[in-house]
């Protein structure tokens, strides 16, 4: 059976997105058909639209989603129709060299659905991050479905599927932030504020938020920032040092992903401190620094892929923390929109006016 559903696609670089009818097949072996309830509008979707990730148009956009399993394919034993799930783009294979080392959070061969979703004329679609959830229904690999408590609304639960998980994981999983640590976060959009929320959750004693936008710094305070620095007004590194007794922070998180912000993160940490890069650079960006600085300052320089998360471990725990009132996921939702409003949501996101627009489907 083929399901005809409404969805949002990007046909060409820089072209406005379109709401069209697509065809979604019934799930085959190892696959699941999910009725999407809500999906966040993420910067990664904008990167797809603008051609910053690839040129495999048309793209079926959307990936930060939650919904209900409608049906499963042959061989799927750990999912059933009616299960409430968050979609993830790290369906661990269990067989690659990383999984076999006991590090599935770095799986190098994650699974996607084998069958293709198509336009009505049969043109195959490329689903964003293997998900494609700006749609009434989407086809994914069963491993991309993580069951969580259905008491959490899809409008907030879905955010754990990408941006919020990336930020929280950058702080806790990658950066190893723990109680009594000092932390600086450069860039206070969705991912940066999630890093602040994660640092606050585990008891960091000092959380310094840095951004060029005073409005975003106000948002950062709501997630637990103890201090704020408006970038562009004085030397950011010196201001961080002044707030930390002249030493610098234990963990510096770059949620922007530019050479100049990474260099600031490098120098604003204490000796033997940790730098975490979670903002995504463009291919043309380069960094030039004295090698002696890397040796002399010691510590760890890390990149955070998807918050180094293991969805089966992290999504249920973070959902429970939200339901306990300890993780304010609802504060990330700036607005709820329809599937027809996504182009406008991209524009608002690009201007920095929202943390997350969430499509209710």
Buried (B, 14 or more C-beta within 10 A) or exposed (E): EEBEBBBBBBBEEEBEBEBBEBBBBBBEEBBBBBBBBBBBBBBBBBBBBBBBBEEEBBBBBBBBBBBBBBBBBEEBEEBEEEBBBBBBBBBBBEEBEBBEEEBBBBBEEBBBBEBBBBBEEEEEBBBBBBBBBBBBBBBBBBBBBBBBEBEBBBBBBBBBBBBBBBBBBBBBBBBBBBEEBBBBBBBBBBBBBBBBBBBBBBEBEBBBBBBBBEEBBBBBBEBBBBBBBBBEEEEBBEBBBEBBEEBBBBBBBBBBBBBEBBBBBBBBBBEEBBBBBBBBBEEEEEEEEEEEEEEEBEBBBBBBBBBBBBBBEBBBEBBBBBBEEEBBBEBBBBBEBEBEBBBEBBEBBEEBBBBBBBBBB
